[in-house]
């Protein structure tokens, strides 16, 4: 054994101690977070009963605005002929994920359209009652939109991307025509 061998092992020991210390810190952090989340889950369970249809309407409007912003950015790039395929693919991927969640933000309690009322811009709904009576078709359209956006996010060529963007716009416009009262 040479004098170099123990010194060579020393950095490995320091690394092992650092890893073990990081593991202990991570376990401690996990325990603290679990304790906080457990406390909050009891509070949240109580708060969920206080959640209203207006809350879910606000959530779906927020999600729709997010998707509209992404789609506007994509359509603007297409319109000016300056398509950054990597950027637009990322935006399409985000839209795809959002469309998978979107129909779940229409519980029956949020069927609150009133043609005689002026809906609150934040918490009022423009969703047509036909959305709930034809929910399977609405759900199918949201799934088709998610799949089309996913296909956009995987397009290898700009022409393929543009074609999928046109398909997605048609799906969106069709859904709005069928299920929105502010057309």
C-alpha positions as CSV (number, residue, x, y, z in Angstrom):
1,X,0.0,0.0,0.0
2,X,1.4,3.4,-1.0
3,X,0.9,6.7,0.8
4,X,-1.4,7.8,-2.0
5,X,-4.1,5.2,-1.5
6,X,-5.5,6.5,1.8
7,X,-5.5,10.0,0.4
8,X,-7.3,8.8,-2.8
9,X,-10.0,7.3,-0.7
10,X,-10.4,10.4,1.4
11,X,-12.4,12.3,-1.3
12,X,-14.6,9.3,-1.6
13,X,-15.3,9.3,2.1
14,X,-16.1,13.0,2.0
15,X,-18.5,12.4,-0.9
16,X,-20.2,9.6,1.0
17,X,-20.5,11.8,4.1
18,X,-21.9,14.6,1.9
19,X,-24.4,12.3,0.2
20,X,-25.5,10.9,3.6
21,X,-25.9,14.4,5.0
22,X,-27.9,15.4,2.0
23,X,-30.1,12.3,2.5
24,X,-30.7,13.2,6.1
25,X,-31.5,16.8,5.2
26,X,-33.9,15.6,2.5
27,X,-35.5,13.2,4.9
28,X,-35.9,15.9,7.5
29,X,-37.3,18.3,4.9
30,X,-39.7,15.6,3.7
31,X,-40.9,15.0,7.3
32,X,-41.5,18.7,7.8
33,X,-43.3,19.1,4.5
34,X,-45.4,16.0,5.3
35,X,-46.4,17.4,8.7
36,X,-47.3,20.8,7.1
37,X,-49.2,19.1,4.3
38,X,-51.1,16.8,6.7
39,X,-52.1,19.8,8.8
40,X,-53.2,21.7,5.6
41,X,-55.0,18.7,4.2
42,X,-57.4,18.8,7.2
43,X,-57.8,22.6,6.7
44,X,-58.2,22.1,2.9
45,X,-60.8,19.4,3.3
46,X,-62.9,21.9,5.2
47,X,-62.1,24.6,2.7
48,X,-63.1,22.5,-0.2
49,X,-66.7,22.5,1.0
50,X,-66.4,26.3,0.8
51,X,-65.3,26.1,-2.9
52,X,-68.0,27.3,-5.1
53,X,-69.1,26.9,-8.7
54,X,-67.7,30.5,-9.2
55,X,-64.3,29.2,-8.1
56,X,-64.3,26.4,-10.8
57,X,-65.6,28.9,-13.4
58,X,-62.7,31.2,-12.6
59,X,-60.3,28.3,-12.8
60,X,-61.6,27.2,-16.2
61,X,-61.6,30.8,-17.5
62,X,-58.0,31.1,-16.3
63,X,-57.0,27.9,-18.1
64,X,-58.8,28.9,-21.3
65,X,-57.0,32.3,-21.2
66,X,-53.7,30.4,-20.9
67,X,-54.5,28.2,-23.9
68,X,-55.7,31.2,-25.9
69,X,-52.5,33.1,-25.2
70,X,-50.4,30.1,-26.4
71,X,-52.5,29.6,-29.5
72,X,-52.3,33.3,-30.3
73,X,-48.5,33.2,-30.1
74,X,-48.5,30.2,-32.4
75,X,-50.9,31.8,-34.9
76,X,-48.9,35.0,-34.9
77,X,-45.7,33.2,-35.7
78,X,-47.5,31.4,-38.6
79,X,-49.1,34.6,-39.9
80,X,-45.8,36.5,-40.1
81,X,-43.9,33.5,-41.4
82,X,-41.4,33.4,-38.6
83,X,-42.0,30.0,-37.0
84,X,-39.6,28.9,-34.3
85,X,-40.5,25.2,-34.4
86,X,-38.9,24.5,-31.0
87,X,-40.8,27.3,-29.3
88,X,-44.1,26.5,-31.0
89,X,-43.8,22.8,-30.2
90,X,-43.4,23.7,-26.5
91,X,-46.5,25.9,-26.6
92,X,-48.4,23.1,-28.4
93,X,-47.3,20.6,-25.7
94,X,-48.6,22.9,-23.0
95,X,-51.9,23.4,-24.8
96,X,-52.2,19.6,-25.1
97,X,-51.8,19.1,-21.4
98,X,-54.3,21.8,-20.5
99,X,-56.9,20.3,-22.9
100,X,-56.6,17.0,-21.0
101,X,-57.6,18.8,-17.8
102,X,-60.1,21.2,-19.3
103,X,-63.3,19.1,-19.4
104,X,-62.9,18.3,-15.7
105,X,-63.5,21.9,-14.9
106,X,-67.1,21.6,-15.8
107,X,-68.8,19.9,-12.9
108,X,-72.7,20.0,-13.1
109,X,-72.7,22.7,-10.3
110,X,-71.0,25.1,-12.7
111,X,-73.9,24.9,-15.1
112,X,-75.0,28.5,-14.2
113,X,-75.8,30.2,-17.5
114,X,-78.5,32.7,-17.2
115,X,-79.6,34.5,-20.4
116,X,-81.2,37.3,-18.3
117,X,-78.0,38.1,-16.3
118,X,-74.9,40.1,-17.2
119,X,-72.2,37.5,-16.2
120,X,-69.4,38.7,-14.0
121,X,-66.3,38.9,-16.2
122,X,-64.3,36.9,-13.6
123,X,-66.6,34.3,-12.1
124,X,-69.6,34.4,-14.5
125,X,-70.0,31.7,-17.1
126,X,-70.8,31.8,-20.8
127,X,-70.9,28.0,-21.0
128,X,-74.1,26.9,-22.6
129,X,-76.3,24.4,-20.8
130,X,-76.0,22.2,-23.9
131,X,-72.4,21.5,-22.7
132,X,-73.8,19.4,-19.8
133,X,-76.6,17.8,-21.8
134,X,-74.1,16.8,-24.4
135,X,-71.1,16.3,-22.1
136,X,-69.8,13.2,-23.8
137,X,-69.4,15.1,-27.1
138,X,-67.8,18.0,-25.3
139,X,-65.4,15.6,-23.7
140,X,-64.6,14.0,-27.0
141,X,-63.9,17.4,-28.5
142,X,-61.5,18.3,-25.7
143,X,-59.7,15.0,-26.2
144,X,-59.5,15.6,-29.9
145,X,-58.0,19.1,-29.2
146,X,-55.5,17.6,-26.8
147,X,-54.5,15.0,-29.4
148,X,-54.2,17.6,-32.1
149,X,-52.1,19.8,-29.9
150,X,-50.0,16.8,-29.0
151,X,-49.5,16.1,-32.7
152,X,-48.5,19.7,-33.2
153,X,-45.9,19.3,-30.5
154,X,-44.4,16.4,-32.3
155,X,-44.4,17.8,-35.8
156,X,-41.1,17.5,-37.5
157,X,-41.8,19.9,-40.3
158,X,-43.2,23.4,-40.3
159,X,-46.0,22.4,-42.9
160,X,-47.1,19.6,-40.6
161,X,-47.1,22.0,-37.7
162,X,-49.2,24.5,-39.5
163,X,-51.7,21.9,-40.7
164,X,-52.2,20.7,-37.1
165,X,-52.6,24.4,-35.9
166,X,-55.4,24.8,-38.5
167,X,-57.0,21.6,-37.2
168,X,-56.8,22.8,-33.6
169,X,-58.3,26.2,-34.5
170,X,-61.2,24.5,-36.2
171,X,-61.8,22.3,-33.2
172,X,-61.7,25.3,-30.8
173,X,-64.0,27.4,-33.0
174,X,-66.5,24.5,-33.3
175,X,-66.5,23.9,-29.6
176,X,-67.1,27.6,-28.9
177,X,-69.9,27.7,-31.5
178,X,-71.6,24.8,-29.8
179,X,-71.0,25.4,-26.1
180,X,-70.5,29.2,-25.6
181,X,-73.3,31.6,-25.2
182,X,-71.3,34.7,-26.0
183,X,-70.9,34.0,-29.7
